[in-house]
Amino acid sequence: MPFDLITVPCLSDNYAFLLRDHQSGKVALIDAPEAAPILAELKKRDWQLSQIWLTHHHPDHVQGVADVLKEHDANVIGAKADEHRLPPLDRKVAEDDSISLGALETRVIDVPGHTIGHIAFYVPTAKAAFTADSLMALGCGRLFEGTPAQMWESLQKLMTLPEDTMICSGHEYTSANAKFALTVDPMNADLISRAKDIEAARKKGVPTVPSKLSTELKTNPFLRPADPAIRATLGMPDATDTEVFTEIRARKDKF
């Protein structure tokens, strides 16, 4: 493969990611929850950071930036719409902008919902999408700023990516998400099997992130508001997809 993709556990349940292009040796960091584990990983691999891509402004995704920059002269890239509450940006990006990391080309996707200014980064060559708190493993981010309709629209964008795309989300929430998913999609054999695999992985301390988009499409209830079984469980057979999604999100908030 012409790249390396490293998952870096941070804080109590966050993930940062390191993406390295083999051809150029350039390295990008996606989100910076805390500096120490990121700097340790870079030092272990003898990598020099080139870029920092920020998905949104929440402290648990950006608070490590300043300390990382003390040791690495990297360009910080984030949403133009959110520049007023992000660390100082060297480049401000918006929907469909392209970022070059050596030979790896990346597309910016606007995914509001969790926050208004949330963006995701899709790297076709790496078959990876860095979605942070928009699309998550078996879930989606809580709607702190956006509306259910905005989040559903954002998720639909991500659902159009190739099914072999690895979804690199921002937190180890998968076990709790699985427990909730089973309340709205209890007869889904793929979900039941996945929930067992997640439980086994977490008992061993194995991360459940990243996950494949194909797996999310089969098991993540937030991507499945059109599913007749979920609609039957919710008592919403004739509702719109947006209405069903809204109900699923509301139930998760109370779970």
N, C-alpha and C positions, 0 to 999 in steps of 0.2 A: 504494500500500500504506500502511496506517496505522502503519507502524513502519519502523525501520532496524535491520538486523542486520549488525554489523561483526565480522570475524574479526581477532584481534590476535595475530600470532606473538610468542612469548616464549621466553626461554632458547634452548636448541639445537633443541628439537622440540616445545615446548608450544604450546597455543593458549588464549587467553582470548577472551571474546566480550562485545561491548557491544550491548545491546538498548534501543532508544529508542522510546517511545510518542509518536506525533506529536501526539495530542490534548492531552496534558498536558505534553509535553516531558520527562517523567521518564525517567531512564536507569538501567539495571541493568548491573552487571558480573558476569559469570559466571566465577568463579575468578580468582585473582590470582597467577600464577606469578612475576612480577616487576613492579615498579611502573613503571619508566621507559617502556617502550613503551605501556603503558596510559595513563599520564598524558599522554604525547605525543599519543596519538590523541584523547583528550578535549580537550586544548588546541587541537589543529588544528581540531576541529569546534565549539569553543566550547560544549561540553556540560558540564553540572554533574551529577555522579553522585548518584543518589538511594538506590540499594540495591546491596549486594554479595551474590550468592548463591554459597554454597560447596557443592561436591559431596561433598568428602571431605577428610580431614585431612592428606594427604601434603604435604610442604613445597613441592613443585613445583606445587601448586595454591593454596596459602594464604600463602606467605612474602612476597608483595608487599602483603598487606592493610594492615599498619601504615603503610607509606609512602604508600599511596594515601589513607588516611584523614587524613594530615597536610594534604592539599590539598583533600579533598572530605568534607563532613559527610554520610556515607551510613550507612544502617542495614545491619548485617551479619546475614545470614540463613543458618542452617545446621541440620544434623540435631540434634534433641534427643538422640538416642541417642549422638551423638559430641561433645557440647558440651565434654566434659572434655579433648579434644585438638584442638579448633578454636580459632581466635582468639576473643576475647570476642564473644558473639552478642547482638544486640538482639532477635532473634526466633528461637525454636527451633521447628522444624517436623518433621512426621512424615508418613507415608503418607496421601495424599489431602487434605492441607491445601492451602489456596488462598492464593496470594500475588497482590496487586493491584499492578500497575505502571501507574498511570493507568487507561486503558481495557483494558489487556491483563491477562487473568486467567491465572494459571499454576497448574498442579497438580503437587504433589510426589509423586514415585514412589520407593518404597523399593527399591533395587537392590543388595543385598549380594552380595558375591563377591570383588571386588578388595579391598575392605575390608568389615568388618561394617556400618559406619555410612554407606556410600555411598548418596547419593540422586541422583535426576535431576529435571529441571524440564521440564515439557511446557507449551508455550504454544500453544493451538489456533489463535488468530487469526494468529499468526506462522508457523504450520505448522512449528514447530521444537521439538526436544527436545534439551536440554543434558545429554548422557549421560557426559561426561568419560571415565573409564576403566572403564565398564561395557560398553556397546555402543560399539565403535570402528569406524572405516572398515576393512572386511574383517577385523575381529578382535574380540577382547574382552580386557579387562584380565587380567593375571596374577593368580592367586588367592593373594594374600599372606595373607589371613585367613579367607576363606570357603571353602566346599566347592564342588565342581563342581555338585552338586545345587542349591545356593543360586544360583549364577551362572546356571545353565540356567533356573531359575524366574524370575530377574530378567530375563533376555533375553526370555522368553516374554511378560512384561508389555509390554515395549517393542515386541515384534512385533505386538501388537494395535493399536498406534497407526495412524492413517491412513497409507496407503502413500506419500502425497506429503509426509510429514513429513521435514524436513531434520534429519539426525542430526549434531549439533554435538559432536563428540568432542574429547578433550583433547590429542591428540598427532599428529604427522606420522609415523606408523608404517606408512602404507599400502603403500609399496613393499615393505618386508620382509614385511608381512602377505600381499601378493599372491603373493610367491614361495612362502611356506608353503602358502597356499590351493591352489595348483596341484599340490602333492604329494598332497593328499587328494581333490581334485576336478578331475583333469587333463583331463577331456573336456568340461567345462562351457564352451560357446561364449561365454556371457555373461562368464564369468570371464576367459577368454583375451583377449577384446576389452578388458575393463576393465583388465587388467594392462598391455596395450600403451598404453592411454590414460594410465595412471598413470605409466608410464615416461617418456612424452613430456612430461607435465605437470611432473614433477620435474626433467627436464633444463632446463626453462625457469624453474624456481623457482616454479612455480604451486602453491599449496596444493591438496591433495586432500580437504580438510575445509572445510565440511560435505559430507555425501553424503546422497542420498535413501534413505529406508527401502526403497523399492521395489527399488533397486539392491542394497542389502544382502541383501534376501530372496532375490535371484536368485544372489548371488555369494559371500556371506560364509559360510564353512563352519560357523562357530559357531552360525548360525541354521538350519542345514540337516541336523541329525543324522538326520532321517527320510528323507533322500534316498537312494533305492536305489543310485545310482552311488557315492556316498560310502561307504555301508555295504559295497558290494562291494569297493571299494579297501581298506577297513580289514579286510576279512574278518569282518564283524560283521552278517550279514544278519538275524539273529533277535534282536539285542540291543535293549534299550530305548533310547529317545531319550537318556535321562540317561547311560546307559553309553557310547553313541556320542560324546556331547558330552565326556564325561570322557576318552575316548581321544584325541579331537582336541586337547583342551587339553593333555594330557600330551605329545603329539607336538610341539606348538608350543613347549612349555617346553624341549624338547631340540633344537629346530631351530637 
